[in-house]
Amino acid sequence: GKPITELLNRRSLFPEIEEINEDEYDYEDDEDEDYEEGPQRVRGEGVATSCAKLAAMHRRNGRLKSRSYMIKTGSSETNVYCKMHALGKCGGFAWTPVMRIDGKKKTFKFDSRFWKSEGLLRPQSWTEKNGAGKEEAKLKTFHYSPMRFVCLAFGRDERFLRFVKIDVGETVDSLGSLIRDGKFRIARSKRQDWKSAIRENVKLQPYCGRSGFNVVASMRNHAQTRIGIIGNNEDDCHSCDSYIGVGTSGNGCGCRASLCESVSAGNVNFCAKRANPEYVQIFVQ
């Protein structure tokens, strides 16, 4: 017979063992103290439908680290970077990433197909490092991760993010389930939090204050946002001329389309001729 060492070195005898090529993974130290190196799976991966549900499975054993995990999305799995620590004013832990929106681009305008269709955008782009890629993205978690809270993180610099937390009031199937049908849904959020999310020169008119999901002014083609708040200079929500949010659109007060129609996330005031596009990451819990 053959020497036992030769037999043990033959991988064909152990087909269930896979070699992991560590060069395929890009893990680096950063400011996130919860960061952990390594692609190993943990109990519950591929079964849990959100980062929060995965974290709950390990509550007795201590908190999981922030890194990429396999989350069940429908009949498949999606590799996403779970934020297992608190997100600024949103607090909590175990946040599931859903979208990244560059407010200077028109990819996710109010009437974009991405808000209502099953279509995805760079669904594997939120796995590297600390999930810090800057390209726009829409993950399968938009359609499949149960949630009650939404956290919007405004800004590109991870050290100086500005946050808005939205309480839906009950657990729902997904963020997509709140938006796809186009119906307005009110949600608890603070006007001042929305204003604080804008980096500078915020211009939100003082009246109306309607906020939530699929928020639109009563008058057609005025302020509208998929997630956000709208304002008016009159004491009603009829002809709103300002908004803060994501998935935005609208016009009024004779504002040039090249200015007022150029923002898909951020703050616009048609009458003040002011547009403040923002880069926004969306998480759910």
N, C-alpha and C positions, 0 to 999 in steps of 0.2 A: 504493500500500500504506500500512499504518498505521505510525507511528513505532515504531522498535524498542523504545523505553522503555515504550510503552503495551503492547506485546506481552509484555514481560518481567514487567509488573505483573499480568498476567492469570493468576490462580491456576489456571484451568482448563487451562492449558497444562502445568502441573506437578502432576498429581493425586497423585503419590507424596509430595509435601511436605506435612507437616501443621503447622499453627500450634500452638504450645504456649502455653497460657494460664497464665502463671506464678502468677496469682492463685489457681489451683486447688491450689497446693502451699504448705504451711505449713512453711517451714524457718527455724529460728532457731538462733543460737549457744547452746551449752550447755557443760557441763564435759567432754564427750566430745571429746578432742583428735583423734579419728579422724573427726569429723563432716564431711561434705562437702555442699555445697549443689548442688542440681540433680537433675532427674529423668532424665537421659540414660541410655540403656541401654549396657551394656558387653558385650563378647564373652562368650558362654556363658549370658546371661540367657535364660530360657525353655527351656534345655536342661539345665542343672545341676539336680539334684534336692535340693540342700541348699546352705546358705551355704558349708559347708566345700568342697564340690565346685566351687562357683563360684570360691572363693578359690584353689583348687589350679590352676585354668586360668590364673591370672594370677601364679603364683608367681615366674616368671622376670622379670616386669615390676614387681615390688614389690607390697606389700600393698594390697588394695582398702580403701576407706574404709567406715566404718559408715554405712549409709543403707539406703533401700528398694531392693530388687532384685526382679525377676520370677524366681520359682523354679518349676520344673516340678513339678506335683503331679498325678500320674496323666495324664490326657489334656488337662489344662488348665494354666494358669499362675496362681500366687498372688503377689500383691505383699506382701512381708514385709520387716521391718526387720532386716537382718543385723547382728549384733554382731561386727564384724571384729576386736575387741580382746579381751584376756583378761577373764574374768569372775571377779574376786576369787580365792578359793581354788580355783575350778574351773579357773583357768588357761586354757591353750590360746588359740585365736582362731577366728573364723568360726563362731559359734554361731547356730543356727536357732531362732527362737521357735516355741513350740508351744501353750502355754496360759497363761492368767492366772486365778488362783483367789482369791476372797475367802473366807477361812475362816469369816467370820461369816454367810455365806449358804449355802443348802443346794443350790445349783445342781450342785455336783460332789461330792455325798456318795457313799459307796462304791457304793450301788445305783443311782446316776444312769444314765440311758440314754446319756449322753454318753461314758461309758467304753467302751461296747461297740457303739454304733451309728455310722453314717456322719454323723450329725448334727453340724452346726457351730454355733458361737455367735460372732456378730460377727466373721466371718472376715476383714474388711477393716479391723479396728480397730488393727492393729499396724504401721501404715505412717507415721503422722504423726510429725513431729519426730524424737525419739530413740526412737520406739516406746514413749513414756512414758505412754500412755493407761492409765487405772486400771480401766476396766470389764473384767469377766470376759470371757474369750474362749477359743475353741477353734478353731484354724486347720486347714486341710487338711494342713499339715505333720505333724500328729498321725498321719495315715494313710499319708503318702507319702515322708517324708524318711528315707533310710537313716542309721543312727547306731550308735555304740558307747557313747558317753558321754551321761549326763543331768546337767544342772546345774539345781538348784533354788535360786532366789534368794528368800530370805525377807525381807519388809519392804517398806514403801511408799516410803521415802525412798531414792532412788537413791544417795545418798552414804553410806548406812550399811546396806548389804545384808549378809545373813549367808548363806553358801553351803554346799550339800552337793553333792558330786560322786559320781556312781555310775558304776562301770565294769561294763558288761554282760559283758565278756570276749570279745566277738566282734561283728562288724558284723551288724546285723539290719535287716529291711526298714523298720521304723518303730517309734516308741514304741507306737503302737496294736497292732502285732503282738505285743508283749509282754504286753498287758493284755486284749485283747478276749476271749480264750478263758477267762479267769478262772483259769488255772493259775498256781500259785505258781512264781516264778522267783527264785532266789537271785542276788544281785548284790553286788559288792564295794563296801562303803561303811564309814565309821568311826562307831562309836557316839558318840564324842565330838563328831564333826561334826554329828550329828543334834541332840545336846543343845545345842551352841553356836548352832544355828540359831534357837532359841527366845529371844525377847527377854528374858524374865525369869521367875522362879519355875518353871523347868523341872521336871517331875515324870515321869520315866521310871523304872519299877521296874527293879531290878538284874539280874533273870534273864531267861531266854529269849534276847532279842536277835535274834530272827529278822528279817531285813531283805531287801528286794528289791521284787518286783512281785507284786500280789495276795497280800499278806501277811495271813493270818488265824490266830487262835488255834484250837486243836483243838476247843475247846468252842464250840458255836454261839452267835452273837450277842455274843461278847466282842470284844476289840479286833480291828479289821480296817482295812487301808489299801491303796489301790491302789499307792502308791509310798511306802515308809517302813520303819519299824522298830516292833516291838511289845515290851512288857516285862511281866514278871510278878514277884510277890513270892514265888513258889515256884519251885523249881529245875526248871521244865519250861515248855512252851509250851501247856499245856492250857487254863488259865483266865486268860489274860492280861488285865490290867485297865488297861493304859496303852499309849499309842502316840505317835509323832511322824511326821507325814507329810502326804500329800495324798490326797483321795478317801477320807475316813475315816468310821468309824461304830463302833457297838458300845455296850455298857453292862455294868454289873456293880456289885457292892458296894452295891446299893440306891441308886445315884446317880440323881438326878432326870433324866428324859428332857429336860426343858427346859434342863438344863445340859450333860449328857454327850452328848446327841444333837444339840447345836446347832452343832457344829464340823465343817467339811468339809476344813479344812487347819489344821495346827498341832499342839498337844500337849494330850492329855487324860489324866488319871489318875482313874479312876472311884472308887477307894477314898479318895483324898485330896480328892475333890470339887473338882478343879481343872481348869479349861478355859482354854487359851490359844490362841484363834484367831489365825491368821496370814494375811497376804496373800502369795501365792507366785507367782512367774513360773517357767515351765519352759522350758528350752532343751535342744536336742540337738546332738550333733556326731558 
